[in-house]
């Protein structure tokens, strides 16, 4: 039964992501780098880390959706179906709002209610991170990946004088 639910979610994603890019990402342009070019970045850079992510998983870049793959890297969410849904909860906790995201949350919760505690934990993790869903990570491909990840991991801590 679980395999059937996974196949259903994958079917829904494959049949909606093209429309999502067409109608919700109209003004966004695709990145100007290929997976191979990313592998030529410095070893500790975000670009190289992303290139290795594509290479190690056998993935190709989806135009206008490149930031999504960076989200996997900075949130430590895997690419299995349940973690994809958890990452959407994390993004919701981080302040991202879109009709598509809300649809994923609703459908994911209905189809996989047994993961709700994990989803709630991801939501809280997103609340505790600096807001990052609006960042254009293409501009940061040359930067040190671990520094970016550490910076985003925690909101500003208050300074008491």
C-alpha positions, 0 to 999 in steps of 0.5 A: 500500500505504501508503494502505491501512495509513493507512486501516486505522489510521484505521478502528481509531481511529474504531472504538475511541476511543468505547469508550476514552472510555466505559471508560477515561475514565469519571470524566473530565468534558469541558471546559466550553469550546467551540472558539469560546469558546477563540478569545476567550482572550487572544492568547498564551494556551493557550486561544487557541492551542488554539482556533486549532488547532481552527479552522485544522485544521477539527477539533471537540473530542472530549469527554474527549479535549481534553488530547490536542489540547494534547499536539499543541501542546506536542510539535509533533507533527502530526496525520498518522497517523505523527505520532499514533503518534510522539506516543504513543511520546513519551507513553510516554517521558514516563511515561504508561501505559495499555492503549490507549496500549500497543495503539497502540504495538504496532499502529503499530509493526507497521503502520509499521515503517519509522518506528521510528527516528522513534518511538524519537526521539519516545520519547527526547524524551518522556523528556527532557521534564517529566512532563505527561501527568497535567496537566489543561490546562483549568486552564491555558487562561488561561496563556501558551502559550509559557511552558507549552511552554518549561517542559515542554520540558526536565526540571529541570537539576541545580543544582551548588553 
